[in-house]
Amino acid sequence: MKRVIVFGGGFAGLSAAVYLSENNFEVTLLEASPKLGGRAYSLLNDSQNDIYDNGQHILMGCYEETIAFLNKINSIDKLDIQESLSIPFVKRGGSIHKLDSKKYSYPLNLLHGFINYKALSLKERLKVADFFLDMLFCYSCDLKDKTVSEWLKCKKQSDNSIKAFWEILVVGALNTTIDNASAEIFEEVLERIFLTGSKSASILLPKVGLTQLYVEDSVQFIADRNAKINLSEKVIQIVTEGNTVTSIITDRNTYNDFDYVVAAIPALAFEKIKIISNQKFEFPDLQYSPIVNVHLWLKENPFIEQFYGLIDSKIHWVFNNGKHISLTTSAADILAKMENEKIVDEFSSELEKYFPIFHKEIIIDSKVVKEKRATFVPDVVSNQLRKNFILSFENLFFAGDWINTGLPSTIESAVLSGRLAASNVITSLK
Ligand SMILES: Cc1cc2nc3c(=O)[nH]c(=O)nc-3n(C[C@H](O)[C@H](O)[C@H](O)COP(=O)(O)OP(=O)(O)OC[C@H]3O[C@@H](n4cnc5c(N)ncnc54)[C@H](O)[C@@H]3O)c2cc1C
């Protein structure tokens, strides 16, 4: 049996470990922190006896790799899967405009959904439809090295349609503003969501906490195949000879007895690892963007829908988790520096403006989670840096959402990168 060391226990590392264990490799998974899950994990609110996540994670029907991974570890039933895209968008004052594609079949359902999205004027809706038709048939704007904002300008999208549609989509999917986001990456996202079938645009929400969604079942899957999992063990040094890795040194052990290594940690984390090698290791110098989540426990829960998108608000999404609600703000640079109490206060005032059914007085508990480096910024420069990252070792493979998958910093990119690293290991054996 060939031995593989996987280090990093987020989606990417777990995906690599699952695929390698399935293919009869003896896996040792090393994770620096005391828990698995990386940037997607659950916490316990003791006083409310309730689980909440470090940040609400949305999956989509087009997350083919993630869906295959969750199927493999037998946890797909822990997701609530929409039949087709349906999002209630809320304006200040409480009016709700649904982007709904339940009627008709694909692709007419999506066209019908956009044409009936009344947060935009009819002219604006037709312009949005024209944008997608252009993507389908001709691409009248050159996207190379362009930002999303330049693309939208080229396609003459109005300020209102940018605010009430495009910005919500870009900030939600890419965790950065339209001025920063790469048009090429956004195009890839749009294609996968809207142009690959009816199910691709539907939203998938975990029915359980993230740890229960994928960490526990991954651990079960790999433990059943004799994998070892060492928590609180950090890789601090990689030693190579020629184009082979010969030792992995952690803060607890030295490993020499392995055939392959999969490094599944963020690009930034390599800064803290000493690498002894003749080859120059140059990891992409990516920028990072924060996400802030506020979780509120309420005396009684007045929210009806499973989630809401807020138009032109400092809160981008409200998720109704039953026992508590979660408010999400992406590209949250300002909030990430604010005191938690002030954030809760500002968010509850904002909620009152959007939901007349909501009053601050019903809040009984709150938690704020600031993830300062939630995702890398998928800007024009990041695209190039990711493409340029090539290292050639015969027994070392890289995984992580930052690998050049063509996708933004998402679960799908992480899971795909893990599966690809595993498949490279398998191929190199043949
Ligand atoms: C608040 C928030 C909301 C998000 N929302 C969404 C969403 O809605 N949809 C979506 O698709 N994506 C979302 N994302 C992004 C998604 O969580 C990440 O893209 C994904 O989890 C990255 O997985 P990864 O395995 O590549 O990296 P990570 O999850 O960062 O895992 C890397 C692991 O490596 C470990 N490690 C680091 N250094 C070492 C070392 N030297 N030795 C051993 N181990 C080490 C770390 O402790 C960590 O566990 C969100 C992220 C955040 C933070």
Ligand as a Chemical Component Dictionary entry (heavy atoms), coordinates in Angstrom:
data_LIG
# 
_chem_comp.id                   LIG 
_chem_comp.type                 NON-POLYMER 
_chem_comp.pdbx_formal_charge   0 
_chem_comp.three_letter_code    LIG 
# 
loop_
_chem_comp_atom.comp_id 
_chem_comp_atom.atom_id 
_chem_comp_atom.alt_atom_id 
_chem_comp_atom.type_symbol 
_chem_comp_atom.charge 
_chem_comp_atom.model_Cartn_x 
_chem_comp_atom.model_Cartn_y 
_chem_comp_atom.model_Cartn_z 
_chem_comp_atom.pdbx_ordinal 
LIG C1  C1  C 0 -17.331 33.168 6.447  1  
LIG C2  C2  C 0 -17.118 32.418 5.171  2  
LIG C3  C3  C 0 -18.164 32.239 4.297  3  
LIG C4  C4  C 0 -17.975 31.552 3.103  4  
LIG N1  N1  N 0 -19.035 31.330 2.281  5  
LIG C5  C5  C 0 -18.916 30.513 1.232  6  
LIG C6  C6  C 0 -20.050 30.140 0.491  7  
LIG O1  O1  O 0 -21.170 30.570 0.762  8  
LIG N2  N2  N 0 -19.875 29.285 -0.582 9  
LIG C7  C7  C 0 -18.644 28.780 -0.893 10 
LIG O2  O2  O 0 -18.558 27.983 -1.830 11 
LIG N3  N3  N 0 -17.528 29.143 -0.205 12 
LIG C8  C8  C 0 -17.641 29.985 0.847  13 
LIG N4  N4  N 0 -16.528 30.327 1.590  14 
LIG C9  C9  C 0 -15.190 29.880 1.132  15 
LIG C10 C10 C 0 -14.880 28.432 1.573  16 
LIG O3  O3  O 0 -15.107 28.278 2.945  17 
LIG C11 C11 C 0 -13.411 28.147 1.263  18 
LIG O4  O4  O 0 -13.159 28.395 -0.096 19 
LIG C12 C12 C 0 -13.027 26.690 1.558  20 
LIG O5  O5  O 0 -13.476 26.295 2.823  21 
LIG C13 C13 C 0 -11.500 26.583 1.458  22 
LIG O6  O6  O 0 -11.102 25.267 1.759  23 
LIG P1  P1  P 0 -9.555  24.863 1.703  24 
LIG O7  O7  O 0 -9.478  23.455 2.156  25 
LIG O8  O8  O 0 -8.989  25.244 0.401  26 
LIG O9  O9  O 0 -8.821  25.814 2.774  27 
LIG P2  P2  P 0 -9.042  25.942 4.341  28 
LIG O10 O10 O 0 -10.473 25.714 4.666  29 
LIG O11 O11 O 0 -8.430  27.223 4.755  30 
LIG O12 O12 O 0 -8.220  24.713 4.970  31 
LIG C14 C14 C 0 -6.836  24.751 5.127  32 
LIG C15 C15 C 0 -6.466  23.975 6.390  33 
LIG O13 O13 O 0 -5.041  23.891 6.471  34 
LIG C16 C16 C 0 -4.648  24.012 7.826  35 
LIG N5  N5  N 0 -3.234  24.407 7.841  36 
LIG C17 C17 C 0 -2.690  25.620 7.533  37 
LIG N6  N6  N 0 -1.356  25.579 7.659  38 
LIG C18 C18 C 0 -1.033  24.317 8.034  39 
LIG C19 C19 C 0 0.209   23.646 8.305  40 
LIG N7  N7  N 0 1.382   24.281 8.233  41 
LIG N8  N8  N 0 0.160   22.323 8.670  42 
LIG C20 C20 C 0 -1.015  21.658 8.744  43 
LIG N9  N9  N 0 -2.211  22.262 8.501  44 
LIG C21 C21 C 0 -2.222  23.569 8.152  45 
LIG C22 C22 C 0 -5.597  25.073 8.349  46 
LIG O14 O14 O 0 -5.663  25.041 9.770  47 
LIG C23 C23 C 0 -6.905  24.659 7.672  48 
LIG O15 O15 O 0 -7.640  23.739 8.461  49 
LIG C24 C24 C 0 -16.676 31.059 2.767  50 
LIG C25 C25 C 0 -15.616 31.250 3.639  51 
LIG C26 C26 C 0 -15.819 31.907 4.836  52 
LIG C27 C27 C 0 -14.667 32.072 5.794  53 
# 
loop_
_chem_comp_bond.comp_id 
_chem_comp_bond.atom_id_1 
_chem_comp_bond.atom_id_2 
_chem_comp_bond.value_order 
_chem_comp_bond.pdbx_ordinal 
LIG C1  C2  SING 1  
LIG C2  C3  SING 2  
LIG C2  C26 DOUB 3  
LIG C3  C4  DOUB 4  
LIG C4  N1  SING 5  
LIG C4  C24 SING 6  
LIG N1  C5  DOUB 7  
LIG C5  C6  SING 8  
LIG C5  C8  SING 9  
LIG C6  O1  DOUB 10 
LIG C6  N2  SING 11 
LIG N2  C7  SING 12 
LIG C7  O2  DOUB 13 
LIG C7  N3  SING 14 
LIG N3  C8  DOUB 15 
LIG C8  N4  SING 16 
LIG N4  C9  SING 17 
LIG N4  C24 SING 18 
LIG C9  C10 SING 19 
LIG C10 O3  SING 20 
LIG C10 C11 SING 21 
LIG C11 O4  SING 22 
LIG C11 C12 SING 23 
LIG C12 O5  SING 24 
LIG C12 C13 SING 25 
LIG C13 O6  SING 26 
LIG O6  P1  SING 27 
LIG P1  O7  DOUB 28 
LIG P1  O8  SING 29 
LIG P1  O9  SING 30 
LIG O9  P2  SING 31 
LIG P2  O10 DOUB 32 
LIG P2  O11 SING 33 
LIG P2  O12 SING 34 
LIG O12 C14 SING 35 
LIG C14 C15 SING 36 
LIG C15 O13 SING 37 
LIG C15 C23 SING 38 
LIG O13 C16 SING 39 
LIG C16 N5  SING 40 
LIG C16 C22 SING 41 
LIG N5  C17 SING 42 
LIG N5  C21 SING 43 
LIG C17 N6  DOUB 44 
LIG N6  C18 SING 45 
LIG C18 C19 SING 46 
LIG C18 C21 DOUB 47 
LIG C19 N7  SING 48 
LIG C19 N8  DOUB 49 
LIG N8  C20 SING 50 
LIG C20 N9  DOUB 51 
LIG N9  C21 SING 52 
LIG C22 O14 SING 53 
LIG C22 C23 SING 54 
LIG C23 O15 SING 55 
LIG C24 C25 DOUB 56 
LIG C25 C26 SING 57 
LIG C26 C27 SING 58 
# 
